[in-house]
Amino acid sequence: AFIQADSLDEGVNSRVFMTPPPGCEEYEEGIVYEVLKPLYGIPNSVWTRPAGGKYDHSITVSAHIDDLLIACGDLRTLDAFKKTFLTRFDGTDEGAVDQYLGCEVIMDRKEHSVTLRQKVYAKRVLRLYGMWACAAVKTPLEPGTRLSKKDSPQHVDPVLHRLYWGIMGHLSFLVSCTRPDLSFAYSELSKFVQFPGAAHLKAAERVLQYLMGTYEHGLTYRRLDESRRNRLEGWVDSDYATDPDTR
């Protein structure tokens, strides 16, 4: 759903306060301001209305500026809530979600699954950095890679610096949304955003090569029975002893 900005209402949001911004001439110690009207839509990110009263099922709303994603386990309750909501706010009902905040949402009702991916965004990133025609690789980092501060120049090339910052910014959005497989590479590369060198840029471009072969990848969530509940498994190899900068 898309909504217009409106005055804060106790039925939708609790009271919101903010400290005076830096440079405010009316600043006094201990003074805060109440937000009467947001500039862009509802300020809260996620809120849930528990089942009970008018609605028999719980309802969860995710708000980003003026775009809302509404979820409910019962279609009738969902429709009733949206109808009531849109009588309070000026907006439109865009129907079943297929895209939200740059993420594709692919629902397979037969398999009871939802897949989130950023295929379009990833392809745009590859084209932006001239990597669309590059040769794909199978791992984000070259096996055995040991990035070090020793590879950082004393004076950073401003062109290289902007390029490196740009790549890291785009990777950050992918990592935070649908690509946990990029997390380790991003974590390693982010250590050098202040003073990146040629070796660091080369490693960052390899991540883009990996993205070239995996831009269709994403996260799939399935509804499983009690005997096959979703389980998150992880492995850690805390190899601090071989860190070239601290050992």
Disulfide bonds with the S-S distance in Angstrom:
none
